Amino acid sequence: MIGTADIVKYGIIAAGVFMISSFWYHSYRKLTVNLAVVWEIFGAILIVTGIFPVLSSWAHHISRGTGLALFFMGAVCLWGGFQFSLLLSRLAMKNQELAIQVSLLIQENERIMRQIEEQTDRMREYEEKTFVRD
């Protein structure tokens, strides 16, 4: 029969595998590199904690109800944190796209301003040539 400690250890290992798979989200451009690396490192730490008995011996000291509550709360927190990371990544990417668009608009504005200045200079020259003095 599977004990509470085994459930907690398997949950920790599953969470670690989930976190390491965050690179897949990066490949679909949903997660930035920095956050993907953080999730992968945290996942590797969880896998090591779950695999080695020395690091997961604390799981034998908790009751069955506490272990299940810990497992489900950890899963909810993990999922929420990951969704928050995805949201931050999307916002960072949109911010970068907006910065590029603003830069292009500024360049276009400068080009239009130069054209207006050139047209104004031409109009002044034309007015000076065609102005009839009394």
Backbone torsions as a table, in degrees:
resi	resn	phi	psi	omega
1	MET	NA	142.6	-178.0
2	ILE	-83.0	127.5	-179.5
3	GLY	-90.7	174.1	-179.9
4	THR	-61.3	-41.1	-179.4
5	ALA	-62.4	-38.7	178.6
6	ASP	-66.6	-40.3	178.4
7	ILE	-61.7	-44.4	-179.8
8	VAL	-64.8	-43.5	179.6
9	LYS	-63.2	-44.5	179.7
10	TYR	-66.2	-36.4	176.3
11	GLY	-64.4	-40.7	178.0
12	ILE	-63.9	-43.5	179.5
13	ILE	-64.9	-43.2	178.9
14	ALA	-62.5	-40.1	178.0
15	ALA	-63.9	-40.2	177.9
16	GLY	-63.2	-42.1	178.2
17	VAL	-64.0	-42.2	177.7
18	PHE	-59.4	-42.4	-178.2
19	MET	-68.8	-37.9	179.2
20	ILE	-67.3	-28.5	178.6
21	SER	-73.5	2.7	179.5
22	SER	-65.0	-19.5	176.5
23	PHE	-63.3	-30.1	176.9
24	TRP	-62.1	-40.1	177.7
25	TYR	-65.8	-34.0	177.7
26	HIS	-66.3	-37.5	-178.5
27	SER	-66.7	-24.9	175.4
28	TYR	-92.4	13.0	176.1
29	ARG	59.6	34.4	175.9
30	LYS	-103.3	-18.9	-176.3
31	LEU	-130.3	133.1	-179.8
32	THR	-72.5	160.7	-175.6
33	VAL	-61.0	-44.0	-176.9
34	ASN	-60.3	-45.4	-179.7
35	LEU	-69.9	-35.6	177.7
36	ALA	-62.6	-41.9	179.4
37	VAL	-65.5	-41.2	178.9
38	VAL	-62.1	-45.5	179.5
39	TRP	-64.4	-37.1	178.9
40	GLU	-67.5	-41.7	178.8
41	ILE	-64.4	-45.2	178.4
42	PHE	-62.3	-38.5	177.1
43	GLY	-64.5	-41.9	177.9
44	ALA	-63.4	-38.6	177.9
45	ILE	-63.9	-42.1	178.7
46	LEU	-65.2	-39.6	178.5
47	ILE	-63.5	-45.0	178.9
48	VAL	-62.6	-40.0	178.4
49	THR	-63.5	-39.6	-178.8
50	GLY	-75.6	-31.3	-176.0
51	ILE	-78.3	-46.4	-174.9
52	PHE	-84.3	122.4	-177.6
53	PRO	-60.8	-30.1	-179.2
54	VAL	-62.8	-38.2	-177.4
55	LEU	-83.0	-19.6	-178.1
56	SER	-113.7	22.0	-180.0
57	SER	-69.2	-21.1	178.6
58	TRP	-63.7	-23.4	-177.3
59	ALA	-67.0	-21.7	179.5
60	HIS	-76.8	-13.9	-175.7
61	HIS	-96.8	4.1	-179.8
62	ILE	-109.5	152.8	-177.5
63	SER	-78.6	169.3	-176.5
64	ARG	-62.8	-46.8	180.0
65	GLY	-63.6	-41.0	178.7
66	THR	-65.7	-39.5	179.0
67	GLY	-63.4	-44.0	178.3
68	LEU	-66.9	-40.9	177.6
69	ALA	-63.5	-41.9	178.1
70	LEU	-62.5	-42.1	179.8
71	PHE	-62.1	-49.2	-177.0
72	PHE	-70.5	-39.5	177.4
73	MET	-65.8	-38.9	176.0
74	GLY	-63.2	-40.5	178.5
75	ALA	-64.7	-41.8	179.4
76	VAL	-65.6	-44.5	179.1
77	CYS	-64.8	-40.4	178.0
78	LEU	-61.8	-47.4	-179.7
79	TRP	-64.5	-43.2	178.4
80	GLY	-63.1	-42.9	178.0
81	GLY	-63.5	-38.5	180.0
82	PHE	-69.3	-40.9	177.2
83	GLN	-64.0	-37.8	176.7
84	PHE	-63.8	-40.0	177.6
85	SER	-63.9	-41.0	177.0
86	LEU	-62.7	-40.7	178.4
87	LEU	-63.5	-45.5	177.8
88	LEU	-60.8	-39.9	179.5
89	SER	-65.1	-43.4	178.7
90	ARG	-63.0	-41.8	179.1
91	LEU	-64.8	-39.6	178.6
92	ALA	-65.0	-40.8	178.9
93	MET	-67.2	-40.5	177.8
94	LYS	-66.0	-37.7	177.3
95	ASN	-62.1	-42.1	179.0
96	GLN	-65.3	-41.9	178.1
97	GLU	-63.1	-40.8	178.0
98	LEU	-65.0	-37.6	178.2
99	ALA	-63.9	-39.5	178.0
100	ILE	-65.8	-42.8	179.3
101	GLN	-64.5	-40.4	177.8
102	VAL	-63.2	-42.0	178.8
103	SER	-61.3	-43.5	178.3
104	LEU	-65.3	-39.2	178.0
105	LEU	-65.7	-37.9	177.3
106	ILE	-64.1	-43.0	177.6
107	GLN	-62.2	-42.3	179.1
108	GLU	-65.4	-39.1	177.4
109	ASN	-62.3	-43.5	178.7
110	GLU	-62.9	-39.6	178.6
111	ARG	-63.9	-43.4	179.5
112	ILE	-66.1	-39.7	178.6
113	MET	-63.5	-39.9	176.7
114	ARG	-63.3	-41.2	178.6
115	GLN	-64.1	-39.6	178.1
116	ILE	-64.5	-42.3	178.1
117	GLU	-62.6	-41.8	178.5
118	GLU	-63.3	-43.4	179.3
119	GLN	-65.2	-38.8	178.2
120	THR	-64.1	-43.4	177.9
121	ASP	-61.9	-42.1	178.4
122	ARG	-63.3	-41.4	178.7
123	MET	-63.9	-39.9	178.1
124	ARG	-64.1	-44.7	178.8
125	GLU	-61.7	-42.5	179.8
126	TYR	-64.8	-42.3	179.4
127	GLU	-65.4	-37.4	178.6
128	GLU	-66.5	-37.4	-179.6
129	LYS	-72.9	-38.0	-175.0
130	THR	-92.9	-5.8	-178.2
131	PHE	-71.8	125.3	179.7
132	VAL	-96.1	124.1	-179.4
133	ARG	-91.6	142.6	179.1
134	ASP	-84.2	NA	NA
